[in-house]
Amino acid sequence: VALGGDNSAMLSNVVDELVRFRTKVRHYALALPEAAEALPVEGDVGAKGQKEQKEKRRQLMQERKPLLEACDSLRENLAAFGIHIQ
């Protein structure tokens, strides 16, 4: 229950905060550490090194998958109330 007269303005502010929070969480979940972010230029590291870096990325993304799923769940739950986040 919002105190004051303009509930739509309050709701709009709450939705804006939820969108900002969701965006920050998604950016964190999709971000890679600097070491894993830079793929070596072909020839810089052997196939084994490239494979290891790709595996580290895959593992990191797997660990962060629950965060991405929570963001999607929030978006879907809000859609049920007529609030659509793109």
N, C-alpha and C positions, 0 to 999 in steps of 0.2 A: 504494500500500500504506500503510495507516494504522498508525502505531505505537501500541501500547497494546491494551487488550482490547476496547473497545466500538466496533467499526467502524460500527454503526448510528447511534450518536450523532455520530460524525465525519461520516458521510454526510449526516445531517440538517443539520449545520452548513454543510457545503459547499453543499447545495441551498438553504438559507436565504440564503447569500451570493450565489449565482447569481440567485435571485429578486430580491433587493435591487438587484443590479447591473442586471438587465434592466429593472426598474421605473424606475430612475434614467435609463437610456438612453432609454426610451420617453417619459418625462416631458420630457426635453430635446428629443427629436425632435418632440414634439407642441406644445411651447411656442412661442409667438410673441413676438418682441420687443415691448416696450411700445408702440412707435410703430405697429406693424402690428396689434397686438392690439385696440386700440380702434377699432371701426368708427365712422365719423362718424354722428351722428344725422342723419336725413334732413333736408335743407335746410341743414346746416352746410357741406357740401362738395358741389360739383356732381357730376353723373354721371361726369365725366371723373376727378375725384379719387377717387371710390368705385371706379371701374374700375381705376385705378392701384393702389390699396391691395389690391384683390382679386387683382390680378396679382402683386403683391409676395408676398402670402400663398401663392399657388399656387406661385410659384417657390421660396420658402423650403421649403415642404412637399416639393416635388420634390427639392430638394437633400438633404433629410433622409430621404428614402424608403429609402436603403440601410440606415440605422440601424434603421428599423422592420422591414425585411425580415430583418436580422440577429437581431433580437429574436424574430421569429416562427420563424426557423430554429432558434435555440437551444431554444425551447419544443418544436418538433417533434422535434428530435434527442433531447431528454431524454425525451420521451414514448415513444420507442423503447426506453428503458430502464425504463419503468414509472413515470417521474416526470412527473406532470401538473401544469402551471402554468395556472391559470385567470386 
